[in-house]
Amino acid sequence: MSLIPITLFGDKILRKKVAKVTEINGNTIKIISDMFETMRNAKGIGLAANQVGVNQQIFVVDLSWVEGYESYKPIALINPKIVAKSDEQVIIEEGCLSIPELRAEITRPEMINISFFDTDMKEQTIEADELFARVMLHEYDHLQGVLFIDYLVEEMKKRSKKHLARIKKRKLEIDYPVSDNIDYMLIK
């Protein structure tokens, strides 16, 4: 396993809808393994493939170190699809490894059903709620080229502009490896 630099706001791949995975091979498994290591090293709970420069519909989630979620097993989702969302909405603060030091209250559905393929390419469907649903929706958005800042109210967008410019120019001190090239992409 090895750490992969995390893409930052301004990197083109973060705004791109990524490609479906058509086969699982040793390289795919290595990427997933490296994504888990990269996410944990950055103290994250979710990471999408395009956040490490990979143009594939994959994301990983590990809530096991979060209080109250210790029994949740780490999970990798391939070609995920949101199949149902609850009408009930909740507001929870979100952050993102690709947008360091910026957090904001975001409204999302309280519960979802998500279908995906596991690393054996077997189709699965799970129901997620609370923080688990939140992370799934956040990472799913990444695969669609959507960032949590897209949900900000206009006033918060304006207040965040300078910070986002500093991220884009790599003018922040970040304690995990990040891409140094906005055209960075590991797999096309």
Secondary structure by P-SEA (a helix, b strand, c coil): ccccbbbccccccccccccccccccaaaaaaaaaaaaaaaaacccccccccccccccbbbbbcccccccccccbbbbccccccccccbbbbbbbbbcccccbbbbbbccccbbbbbbccccbbbbbbbcaaaaaaaaaaaaaaacccccccccaaaaaaaaaaaaaaaaccccccccccccccccccc
